[in-house]
Amino acid sequence: MDWQQLLALTPILLAASISVILLLVIAFVRDHLLTCLITCLGLSGAALSSLISVGDVAQQVTPLLIIDDFSRLFGALILLISLISAWMTYPYLQATDEIREEYYILLALAALGALILIASNHFASMFIGLELVSVSLFAMVGYLAHSRDQVKLTLEAGVKYMVLSGVSSSFLLFGVALVYAYSGSLSMNIFSQPGSPLLAPQYLILGTTMIAIGIAFKMSWVPFHMWTPDVYQGAPAPVTGFLAGGVKIAVFALLIRWLMPIQGPYLPILHNGLMAMAALSMIFGNLLALRQDNLKRLLAYSSIAHMGYAAITLIAAINVGNLSPLLAAEAAGMYLVTYAAVTMLAFTVLSHLAAQDLNYETGQLSHYQGLLWQQPMAGMGLIIAMLALAGMPLTAGFIGKYYVFIAAVDQQLWPLLWLLIIGSAMGLYYYLRVILILVNNTPEAKPTRNWGLTPLIILLGLATLWLGIYPGPSIAWVQLALAGF
Amino acid sequence: MQLLGILISLLAGGLLALLCDRYASAAARWISLTSLLIATVLWLPLWPQAGADASTWLIHTDTVWVQRFGIHILLATDAIGSILIGLTLLLGYIALLSSWGEIKHRVGLFYLNLLFTLAGVIGVFSAMDLFLFFVFWEVMLVPMFLIISIWGHENRRYAALKFFIYTQASSLLMLAAMLTLVLLHYQQTGLLTFSWFALTQTDTDSTIGWWLMLGFYVAFLVKLPGIPVHNWLPDAHTQAPTPGSILLAGILLKTGAYGLLRFVFPLFPQAAAEFAPIAITLGVISILYAAKLAFAQSDLKRLIAYTSISHMGFVSLGIFAWNSLSLQGTMIQMIAHGLSSAALFAIAGLLQQRLHSRDLNRMGGLWQLAPKLSAFTMLFSLAALGLPGLGNFVGEFVVLLGSFQVYPWATAIAALGMVLAPVYALFILQKGFFGPPNELVQNGVADLSARELLMLGILAVGLIILGFWPNLILDLSAAPIHHLLQRGG
């Protein structure tokens, strides 16, 4: 390893150093604000170092990691999400009587895992990344089990996430082992070298399927979605935010890197499997969200549906379209960016409210009656988030949806397009129902002043609108990230 | 730049109204009035001189918006667009006047939504880039959704939800069709663009053209609305506050008609021509069935809502007959219906304010107590039933005249609608205004105030002018309609 390569690793090294520094600092001084500031500083430093090096030559650092513009730009996005997540957490933890500082170590480790995941083109590093994320998240999900009212729900969420993550990891590992046994390589590139004489398709098909199942658990594609609503509901709001925004995006980015150049005899099974999962996710995600009375569960089902929409872009990416071969990958990238902004906005509002009043943490929609009048900023933020999730123009959500539409039309995936239209129409019902609750006139609705996370809500709200109104820069940004493929 | 100026003045006025509401609620009204006045001043030069230059397109703004997909902010109008923008602004004043006394809480937010709706509709009438058109088409729903769901009547949440889902779900079909069309155009020419002027040159004479045309047609039919996708309208109109009903009936329905006129035929001439018999059949069914349903209502606003569906059936008929006479009639019909339905909803609002009910069976005998109000109701009811001398008569008559040349049988049946209209129009008068005073009106009813007189007066004058001098509009719209006919094959 030479200096060039070490330099390329800077963001990952910086992210790794955060947790070490935090451990040392906590050993001497316990101070919540200090811990949070160090985390934020470290994360923004890593994000900056990642952004500065955009445009440099792609570096393969050891066989495990590849640092190209894709890793740099999506890494920066993940770091930004983690930064927002740390900011979200501060007032939230401040309101509890739990030991607070260690939480940030877990968050930094999860961010590190996500970075590795995005940069990996080798199954070993992919596994390391996934496990770093998952293991940190077990603890984060159950972190407040003793200090919040919903002890049972939180514990249930933590245990459920741990068990199912374990199951999915074992699927993944077995799949990797099968692929290795019959190809002799752990590199992801073997999938894009169809002529290799070592390939024995039927075992590779089995291996690939098991890897895909392991990943589908993380993406919560139906029928591997069972954990999602319970974990979303039981986990503390900022953790749910990181889970929905950060983890899914990192895993999806990995999928783009894996599937984009893929060729070979196992293509049909991946293609069909993804099609089936996309279709089922769109149908069941939307159907199950329809009658939810709990905002967190509703968002969980909505995220299942959204991951179904996102899967369409992947399916389109496997083929080559007539508009441009990169259109589908660009669509996938844009979907990630816009979805990240919207999801973080929604969960920032939830965290903001939960830090003030535990009733909001349970997610029961009845507590949100007339929110717009009580807390105009939080109410506005949630309304914008709902409109964006529903895909209204001038919000980020529409740009994502527009890209899915155009990718599907370009590939002539008509059945999926129909499901997308039907699913979006069903989605309107539950998103609008939330808005109707938020604007409901309640007699006791009096404006309360509480700053909390208001600045972050405003920032993310503006970001959501900006992405929707002026998508040019973010499109250029995604194209830059994909230029290396 | 005028179009952009109009949009900006309405949007800025809305935001300002929201901000000033905190200090004085009257300020919000005056700010809205001012921003409407500024918009009107900017609109005046758009009123094209009758004659040769009326056919020319006035391109006001053409800026790149999203380079990647060739999306432009392309705002342009011809006489059709200008006339409809004028109607929008006029009904904006009417809605403002009717809200002056009715809206009492969250005033600033209300005017924000009112002005944003107007801006969205004006955007729809002037956007010539399909993507931009779609954005306005969808975005105008949100403020209207909020108007219904915050200031509406007892069953407002259900109505708002239904209104939004119907329109948005159908417009997703339009989005899919639009993107397919754009990619089709890209395949044919190698040019990625959303411009109406370019896309109308696309060759869509294949089976795929049919599907694409259907995508657009369904979206516009929902908005129009026509049977069988009219179901949202009676609820939305009934539950909306009066200014909301005025905007919904007066101009939001016209966006559907405008879409049929501007997009369905010019983009898919062959498919639309083949589809015309079906569309005309649906239009005729709308005319007759909705008129029959109107007669069965006892809720005044619901009754008016069904008459709207019936009247918009004529628009469907006129557009799909696709000749210059029927399209001319359609233009008149759109304006006349905009004015008369707005007036009837305004009257329903005034009655509700005074009687706290919309139930016709419990009214009665209003004429003795409120003669001015009743006289105006009589005038507008007569307009709705198609009395010669008022705008609606000209519209319906010219539509029937035009479409008779092409579809004589369908037209003959549609003409029965002009027999059914008097039934429901006179039903309103007989139930509500004649006879002895009923339970609701025992305690006396205030007659029109000066503000209300002004509001109804403007609309009445508009209808009379349209009835006696329809050439004011016909001269203007002749050239652009000729232009559309050439494009639409």
Interface residues (C-beta under 8 A of the other chain):
Chain A: N322 L323 L387 A390 M392 P393 L394 F398 Y402 F405 I406 V409 D410 L417 I421 S424 A425 L428 Y429 L432 R433 I435 L436 V439 N440 N441 P471 G472 I475 Q479
Chain B: W65 V66 Q67 R68 F69 H105 F134 V135 E138 V139 V142 F145 L146 S149 I150 R157 A160 L161 F164 I165 Q168 A169 L172 L173 L175 A176 L179 T180 L183 Y186 Q187 L192
